[in-house]
Amino acid sequence: MFKKFSLTDKLLFAAAFLSLLFSEILYFRGSKMEAIFVGIWVPSILGFGIYLKLIGRAKNE
């Protein structure tokens, strides 16, 4: 399943997952505002990954 993903894709996915995990840890430890701040990183990281993928495709055409 992961054979189609490049190393960059895997690293960005890992960064987004770790950000989500860290956000949940912060939330359950009582730092709710910090957890929300870190949780907002997840869609930003994934959006950046999509941007990189689109730029890579445009260069190959």
N, C-alpha and C positions, 0 to 999 in steps of 0.2 A: 504494500500500500504506500509506503513512504519512499519507494524507489523513484517516483515521479518528482519528488521535491529536491531542490538543490540545497546546498549547505546553508545558503543565505535564508532560504525559506524555513529551514529547520531552526536556525538560530532566532529568527524573528518570532516564530511560533513559541519557542522556549521562553523568550523574553516576555511575551504576552502572558503565557501561562504562569510564569514566576511572579509577574506583576499582579495577576489575579490572586494568586495564593498569598502573597505578601499583604495585599489589601484585605483579604479575609482574616488573616492573622491579626492585623491591626484593629479591625473592626471588633473582633471577639475579645480583644484585650482592653477595649474601652476607648481607643483613639479613633472615634468615628469620623471626625473631619479629615484626619490624615488618611484614613482608609478610603474615603470618597475621592480624595485627591489622587491617590495612587491608583485607584480603580479606574479613573478616567484615562489613565495611560494605556489601558488595554486596547480600546478601539483606535487610539492614535497609533500605536505600534502596528496593529494589523492594517490600518489604512496606509501607513508608510510602506509596508510590505507590498500591498497592492500597487502602490505608485511605482515602486522599484520594478515590479513585474511588468507593468505597462511600458515603462521606459525601456526595459530590456527587449520587449517585443517590438517596439518601434525601431530600435536599432537593427534588429534582425531582418526587417522588411526592406 
